[in-house]
Amino acid sequence: MLESSVERRLIRAARLLGGRAFKILPWVQRGLPDRLVVLPGQVWFIETKAPKKKLASHQRRMRDFLLGLGLNWATLDTPDKVEAWMWERHEEQEA
């Protein structure tokens, strides 16, 4: 499975949740995640990966920086993980 398949699933999930998944341009800043997902009342930084692929060191530093600011981050590497992330957000919206 390719990373692009995971990314397409994320785009669809964001729309189902009433939001959008904006592509972050890779040349803006090294280490930024692939997508900025904007949902009702939430903003997420999402890094998509092919299954079993790990974050590079510059991506881990960016993740730690953003998490340190109290922002939302997720690394999703399979369609099942995208689905689980989507259902967690759906349950939060329902609460």
C-alpha positions in Angstrom: 0.0 0.0 0.0 1.2 3.5 -0.9 1.2 6.6 1.3 -1.0 8.3 -1.3 -3.8 5.7 -0.5 -3.6 6.6 3.2 -3.7 10.3 2.3 -6.8 9.9 0.1 -8.5 8.1 2.9 -7.7 11.0 5.3 -9.1 13.6 2.8 -12.3 11.6 2.6 -12.5 11.2 6.4 -12.0 15.0 7.0 -14.9 15.8 4.6 -17.1 13.2 6.3 -16.4 15.0 9.6 -17.4 18.3 8.1 -13.9 19.6 7.6 -11.0 19.7 5.1 -7.5 18.3 4.8 -5.2 20.9 3.3 -1.9 19.9 1.8 1.1 21.5 3.4 3.7 22.4 0.7 6.9 20.5 1.5 9.2 23.3 0.6 7.7 25.7 3.1 9.5 24.2 6.1 11.4 20.9 6.4 9.6 18.5 8.8 6.1 19.9 8.5 3.5 17.1 8.2 1.7 16.3 5.0 -1.8 17.7 5.9 -3.4 20.4 8.0 -6.8 19.0 8.9 -9.4 21.6 9.9 -12.5 20.1 11.6 -15.3 21.9 13.5 -13.6 23.1 16.7 -10.3 21.3 16.0 -7.1 21.6 14.0 -4.8 18.7 13.4 -1.4 18.2 11.9 -1.3 14.8 10.2 1.7 13.0 8.8 0.7 10.2 6.5 3.1 7.3 5.9 3.2 4.1 4.0 2.6 1.1 6.3 5.5 0.4 8.7 7.4 3.6 7.7 8.8 5.7 10.5 9.1 9.4 11.0 12.5 10.9 10.0 14.4 12.7 12.7 13.4 16.2 11.3 9.8 15.0 11.4 10.1 13.8 14.9 11.5 17.2 16.0 8.6 19.0 14.3 6.1 16.7 15.9 7.7 17.3 19.4 7.7 21.0 18.8 4.0 21.1 17.8 2.9 18.8 20.6 4.9 21.0 23.0 2.8 23.9 21.9 -0.3 21.9 22.8 -1.4 21.3 19.2 -2.9 18.1 17.8 -0.6 15.7 15.8 -1.2 12.2 14.4 0.9 9.9 12.3 -1.3 7.6 10.2 0.1 4.8 8.2 -2.8 2.5 7.3 -6.4 3.0 6.3 -7.5 1.3 9.5 -5.6 4.0 11.5 -7.3 6.7 9.5 -10.7 5.1 10.3 -9.9 4.8 14.0 -8.8 8.5 14.0 -12.0 9.5 12.2 -14.2 7.6 14.6 -12.5 9.2 17.6 -13.1 12.6 16.2 -16.7 11.7 15.4 -17.3 10.6 19.0 -15.7 13.9 20.2 -18.1 15.9 18.0 -21.1 13.9 19.4 -20.1 14.5 23.0 
